[in-house]
């Protein structure tokens, strides 16, 4: 009789994982669909002025944990969806966009509009988890490839990318100065 090898966990030390990046943005894959059936986990650097734009997923559940810096975040259905900006949205119960600082956790169930933006002049860093894997892994790889091209982002390519990965875009992705207030 052959002895079975017991399963082993995964340990990813600081500074390890597979990193994809542009000049300003960086995503480090910490746990992928190769390691977990339930979620992919990433460390994400959000540059000053980056606004992912409000969007919604029908299948994905996400968790964000702010590690460094500050991010404006949204995780609710607004009274009114305005197509140009989400920063002034308000929920029927009175929730508003929040300035998330280190230690803030945001959980987003499927079907919940959400967004984050870095309105400061310094990079922010967050831990990001998406379930189920591996859609967000492929999405990040392709998005950073699009954003690494010279010139303004190719919004048609981003729209196509998002439609392939269960992302209904509600307001535009912005890569530059974020205006708040």
C-alpha positions in Angstrom: 0.0 0.0 0.0 1.4 3.4 -1.0 1.2 6.2 1.6 -0.6 9.3 0.5 1.2 12.6 0.6 -0.8 15.0 2.8 -1.9 18.2 1.1 0.2 21.3 1.6 -0.8 24.9 1.8 0.6 27.8 -0.1 2.9 30.4 1.5 3.7 33.5 -0.5 6.4 35.6 1.2 6.4 39.4 1.0 7.8 40.5 -2.4 6.8 37.2 -4.1 4.1 36.3 -6.5 3.9 37.0 -10.3 3.8 40.7 -11.1 2.4 42.4 -14.1 2.7 46.2 -14.4 2.7 49.4 -16.4 4.9 52.4 -15.6 2.5 53.4 -12.8 0.3 50.4 -12.0 1.2 47.0 -10.6 -0.7 43.8 -9.8 1.0 40.9 -8.0 -0.8 37.6 -8.3 -0.5 36.0 -4.8 -3.1 33.2 -5.1 -4.4 32.0 -8.5 -6.9 29.5 -9.7 -4.0 27.0 -9.9 -3.8 27.3 -6.1 -7.5 27.8 -5.0 -10.9 26.7 -6.3 -12.6 29.5 -4.3 -10.7 32.8 -5.0 -7.9 34.6 -6.6 -5.9 37.1 -4.5 -3.8 40.0 -5.6 -1.8 42.9 -4.3 -2.7 46.0 -6.3 -0.9 49.3 -6.5 -3.4 52.0 -7.5 -1.6 55.1 -9.0 -2.7 58.7 -8.3 -5.6 59.6 -10.5 -6.7 56.1 -11.4 -10.5 55.5 -11.3 -11.6 52.0 -12.2 -15.1 53.4 -12.9 -18.3 52.1 -11.4 -19.2 48.6 -12.6 -21.1 45.5 -11.6 -20.5 41.7 -12.0 -23.3 39.1 -12.2 -21.1 36.2 -10.9 -18.1 37.6 -9.1 -17.8 38.4 -5.4 -14.9 40.7 -4.4 -13.1 41.8 -1.3 -10.8 44.8 -1.0 -8.5 45.6 2.0 -6.7 48.9 1.9 -3.0 48.4 2.9 -1.5 51.8 2.2 -2.7 55.2 1.1 -6.3 56.3 0.5 -9.0 55.3 -2.0 -12.5 56.6 -2.6 -14.8 53.5 -2.7 -18.4 52.7 -3.5 -20.3 49.5 -2.8 -24.0 50.1 -3.2 -26.8 50.6 -5.7 -27.4 54.3 -6.1 -30.7 56.1 -6.1 -29.8 57.3 -9.6 -26.9 55.9 -11.8 -25.3 58.9 -13.5 -23.2 57.8 -16.5 -20.3 60.3 -16.1 -19.2 59.9 -12.5 -20.0 57.8 -9.4 -18.3 60.0 -6.7 -21.6 61.8 -5.8 -23.8 58.7 -5.8 -26.0 58.0 -2.8 -27.9 54.9 -1.9 -31.6 54.8 -1.0 -30.6 54.3 2.6 -28.2 57.3 2.6 -24.9 55.6 2.1 -22.3 57.7 0.2 -18.8 57.2 -1.2 -16.3 56.6 1.5 -12.6 57.6 1.8 -11.0 54.3 2.7 -7.8 54.4 4.7 -5.5 51.5 5.7 -7.4 48.8 7.5 -10.7 49.4 5.6 -12.4 46.3 4.2 -14.9 46.5 1.4 -17.0 43.4 0.5 -18.9 43.4 -2.8 -21.5 40.7 -3.5 -22.5 39.8 -7.1 -24.9 42.4 -8.6 -23.6 45.3 -6.4 -22.3 48.3 -8.2 -18.8 49.2 -6.9 -15.8 51.4 -7.8 -12.5 52.7 -6.4 -10.4 55.7 -7.3 -7.2 57.2 -6.0 -7.8 61.0 -5.7 -4.5 61.6 -3.9 -1.1 62.4 -5.2 0.5 59.2 -3.8 0.0 55.6 -4.8 -2.3 53.4 -2.8 -2.0 49.7 -2.2 -4.7 47.2 -1.6 -5.2 43.5 -1.1 -7.9 42.3 -3.6 -9.7 39.0 -3.7 -12.1 37.8 -6.4 -14.2 34.7 -6.5 -14.5 32.6 -8.5 -11.1 32.3 -10.1 -9.6 32.8 -12.7 -11.5 35.5 -14.5 -9.9 38.5 -12.7 -6.4 37.0 -13.3 -6.9 37.1 -17.0 -8.7 40.5 -16.8 -5.8 42.1 -15.0 -3.2 40.7 -17.4 -5.1 42.0 -20.4 -6.1 45.4 -18.9 -2.5 46.2 -17.9 -1.4 45.3 -21.4 -3.9 47.8 -22.8 -2.9 50.5 -20.3 0.8 50.0 -21.1 0.4 51.2 -24.7 1.5 54.8 -25.5 -1.1 57.5 -25.5 -4.6 57.5 -23.9 -6.2 54.2 -23.0 -8.0 52.4 -25.8 -11.6 52.6 -24.5 -13.0 50.3 -27.2 -10.5 47.6 -26.2 -11.3 48.0 -22.5 -15.0 47.8 -23.2 -14.5 44.6 -25.2 -12.3 43.2 -22.4 -14.9 44.0 -19.7 -17.7 42.4 -21.7 -15.7 39.2 -21.9 -15.1 39.1 -18.1 -18.6 39.7 -16.6 -18.1 43.4 -16.1 -20.9 45.9 -16.9 -19.2 49.3 -16.9 -21.5 52.0 -15.5 -19.1 55.0 -15.5 -15.8 55.4 -17.4 -12.4 54.1 -16.4 -10.1 57.1 -16.0 -6.3 57.0 -16.0 -5.1 60.4 -14.8 -6.4 63.1 -12.6 -9.4 62.1 -10.5 -11.7 65.0 -9.6 -13.7 64.6 -6.4 -16.2 66.7 -4.6 
